[in-house]
């Protein structure tokens, strides 16, 4: 089943998130810019390079490998190799050159997205979550950039994101993966129900019912067998396996055994 995503809310959220990232990193001093990040092998500036390189790749631009990055411990797949090639490319360039490229590619991408037809937006193709619509891919891009904003903030102790629009889009992407986490990874038994109550910047209670497969449902007939209450930013850290993630910050009510299995299964991002 494909995911049809409204175009303009996603483009608006991307625009806002990229603007927030621009303001955030432009205000860093040189020590903060070059500081180690919470991501293995990456500095704060590498995170900016990753976001910039990914958007360039979506325009069809490529960079040549300068070393065998597949041997790096934190590189798990071909996407990770592509990421490292872009980091190597920008490590040979100045901060000004990277930020100039960031501004250029964001302007290029926004123009391209605004010019897409409905058919192009809804066309099926590659996404990091498998074959789905291009609109779904762009919602994943919001999620990825928002999570990397958290990474930058956590690396420099700059607090949590507070922009509601990109956080709401990121939450929708995380909600889309809840049936996979609860039904497949945590192996919640048929007939069970789970509520995940997201708090913080974009709060929402999400209900999952497990029958033949787990699925998000609008409501439950009664209280869920297990309810997890977690701040949205903390949940993003947990599913990304970040070193700053703290499983103890997930409050569990009801069936504690099932709740603990779900919390232990949250890390699914590579």
C-alpha positions in Angstrom: 0.0 0.0 0.0 1.4 3.4 -1.0 1.5 6.5 1.2 -0.1 9.6 -0.4 1.3 12.6 1.4 -0.1 16.2 0.8 2.5 18.1 -1.1 2.4 21.7 0.3 2.5 20.9 4.0 5.6 18.7 3.4 7.3 21.4 1.3 6.5 24.0 4.0 7.9 21.7 6.7 11.1 21.1 4.7 11.5 24.8 4.1 11.1 25.6 7.8 13.4 22.8 8.9 16.2 23.9 6.5 15.8 27.5 7.6 16.0 26.4 11.3 19.2 24.4 10.6 20.7 27.4 8.7 20.1 29.7 11.6 21.3 27.1 14.1 24.6 26.3 12.5 25.3 29.8 11.3 25.4 30.9 14.9 28.0 28.4 15.9 31.6 29.5 16.7 34.4 27.7 15.0 35.0 25.4 18.0 31.4 24.3 18.0 31.4 23.9 14.2 34.4 21.5 14.4 33.4 19.8 17.6 32.8 16.0 17.7 29.2 15.1 17.4 27.2 12.3 19.1 27.5 10.3 15.8 30.5 8.0 15.6 33.2 9.5 13.4 31.3 12.7 12.6 31.8 16.3 13.7 29.1 18.8 13.8 30.1 20.2 10.5 30.0 16.6 9.1 26.3 16.5 9.9 25.8 19.7 7.8 27.8 18.1 5.0 25.6 15.0 5.2 22.4 17.0 4.8 23.9 19.1 2.0 25.3 16.0 0.2 22.0 14.1 0.4 20.1 16.9 -1.2 22.7 17.3 -3.9 22.4 13.5 -4.6 18.7 14.0 -5.1 19.5 16.5 -7.9 21.7 13.8 -9.5 25.0 15.3 -8.5 27.7 12.8 -7.5 31.2 12.9 -6.0 34.0 10.5 -6.5 35.3 8.3 -3.7 38.7 9.3 -2.4 39.2 6.2 -0.2 37.5 2.9 0.7 34.9 4.1 3.2 33.2 0.6 3.4 35.8 -0.5 5.9 34.7 2.1 8.5 33.1 0.5 11.5 30.1 2.8 11.4 29.4 2.3 7.7 26.7 -0.5 7.4 25.5 -0.3 3.8 25.8 1.4 0.4 23.9 4.4 1.7 26.4 4.8 4.5 29.2 4.7 1.9 27.5 7.5 -0.1 27.2 9.6 3.1 31.0 9.2 3.8 31.9 10.2 0.2 30.1 13.5 0.7 31.7 14.0 4.1 35.2 13.5 2.5 34.3 15.9 -0.2 33.4 18.7 2.2 36.2 18.0 4.6 38.5 19.3 1.9 36.5 22.6 1.7 36.0 25.5 4.0 33.1 26.3 6.2 32.1 29.1 3.9 32.2 26.8 0.8 30.0 24.2 2.6 27.4 26.8 3.7 27.3 28.3 0.2 26.6 24.9 -1.1 24.0 24.3 1.6 22.2 27.5 0.6 22.4 26.7 -3.2 21.1 23.2 -2.9 18.3 24.1 -0.6 17.1 26.8 -3.0 17.5 24.3 -5.9 15.5 21.6 -4.2 12.7 24.0 -3.1 12.3 25.2 -6.6 12.2 21.7 -7.9 9.7 20.6 -5.3 7.4 23.5 -5.9 7.5 22.8 -9.7 6.5 19.1 -9.4 3.2 17.9 -10.7 0.8 15.9 -8.6 1.6 12.8 -10.7 5.4 13.3 -10.1 4.8 13.8 -6.3 2.6 10.6 -6.1 4.8 8.5 -8.3 6.2 5.3 -6.8 9.9 4.7 -6.5 12.8 4.3 -4.1 12.6 5.6 -0.5 14.7 4.6 2.5 11.6 2.8 3.8 11.1 0.8 0.6 9.1 1.5 -2.5 6.6 4.3 -1.9 5.6 7.7 -3.2 8.0 10.5 -3.8 5.9 12.5 -1.3 6.7 9.8 1.4 10.4 10.2 0.5 10.2 13.9 1.2 8.4 13.3 4.5 11.3 11.0 5.4 13.7 13.9 4.4 12.0 16.1 7.0 12.4 13.4 9.6 16.0 12.8 8.8 16.9 16.6 8.9 14.9 17.0 12.1 16.7 14.1 13.8 20.0 15.6 12.7 19.0 18.9 14.2 18.6 17.0 17.5 22.1 15.5 16.9 23.6 18.9 16.6 21.8 20.3 19.6 22.7 17.3 21.7 26.4 17.4 20.6 26.6 21.1 21.8 24.1 21.0 24.7 21.8 23.5 22.9 18.4 22.2 24.0 15.7 20.5 22.0 14.0 21.6 18.8 10.8 23.7 19.2 9.5 24.2 15.6 6.1 22.5 15.5 5.7 22.1 11.8 8.7 19.9 11.0 8.3 18.1 14.3 4.7 17.2 13.4 5.8 15.8 10.0 8.7 13.9 11.7 6.1 12.4 14.1 3.9 11.3 11.3 6.9 9.4 9.8 7.7 7.8 13.2 4.0 6.8 13.6 4.1 5.1 10.2 6.8 2.7 11.6 5.0 1.9 14.9 3.3 -1.2 13.5 6.7 -2.6 12.4 8.2 -1.8 15.8 5.4 -3.2 17.8 4.2 -6.1 15.6 7.3 -7.4 14.0 10.3 -6.3 16.2 8.6 -6.6 19.6 6.3 -9.5 18.5 3.3 -8.1 20.4 0.7 -11.0 20.5 -2.5 -11.0 18.4 -5.3 -9.3 20.2 -3.1 -6.9 22.1 -3.4 -3.1 22.0 -0.8 -0.4 22.6 -1.0 3.3 23.0 2.1 5.4 22.4 1.5 8.8 24.0 3.9 11.3 22.5 4.5 14.4 24.5 6.6 17.5 24.0 6.8 19.7 20.8 4.2 17.8 18.8 2.0 15.8 21.2 -0.3 13.0 20.1 -1.6 9.7 21.5 -1.3 6.9 18.8 -3.2 3.6 19.1 -2.0 0.3 17.7 -4.1 -2.8 17.5 -2.5 -6.2 16.7 -4.6 -8.7 14.8 -3.0 -10.6 11.9 -0.8 -7.6 11.6 -0.3 -4.6 13.8 -1.9 -1.4 12.5 -2.5 2.2 13.7 -6.2 2.7 14.5 -8.2 5.8 15.2 -9.3 4.7 18.7 -9.5 1.7 21.0 -12.6 0.3 22.7 -11.0 0.8 26.1 -7.6 1.4 27.7 -4.7 -0.2 25.9 -3.0 -3.3 27.3 0.2 -1.2 27.4 0.7 2.5 27.3 4.0 4.1 26.6 4.4 7.8 27.4 7.5 9.4 25.9 8.7 12.8 24.7 8.9 13.0 20.9 12.5 14.1 20.9 13.5 11.3 23.3 11.7 8.8 21.1 13.7 10.0 18.1 16.9 9.4 20.0 15.8 5.9 20.9 14.8 4.8 17.4 18.1 6.2 16.2 20.1 4.4 18.8 21.8 7.6 19.8 24.2 7.6 22.8 22.1 10.3 24.4 19.0 8.1 24.4 17.6 7.1 27.8 15.1 4.2 27.8 14.3 4.9 31.4 12.5 8.1 30.2 9.8 6.0 28.6 7.0 5.6 31.2 5.2 2.2 30.9 1.6 1.6 32.2 -0.3 -1.7 32.0 1.4 -4.8 30.7 5.0 -3.9 31.7 6.5 -7.0 30.1 5.1 -6.0 26.7 6.1 -2.4 27.3 9.7 -3.3 28.1 9.9 -5.5 24.9 8.7 -2.6 22.8 11.2 -0.2 24.4 14.0 -2.7 23.8 12.9 -2.9 20.1 12.8 0.8 19.3 16.2 1.1 17.7 15.6 0.3 14.1 17.4 3.1 12.2 20.8 2.2 10.8 
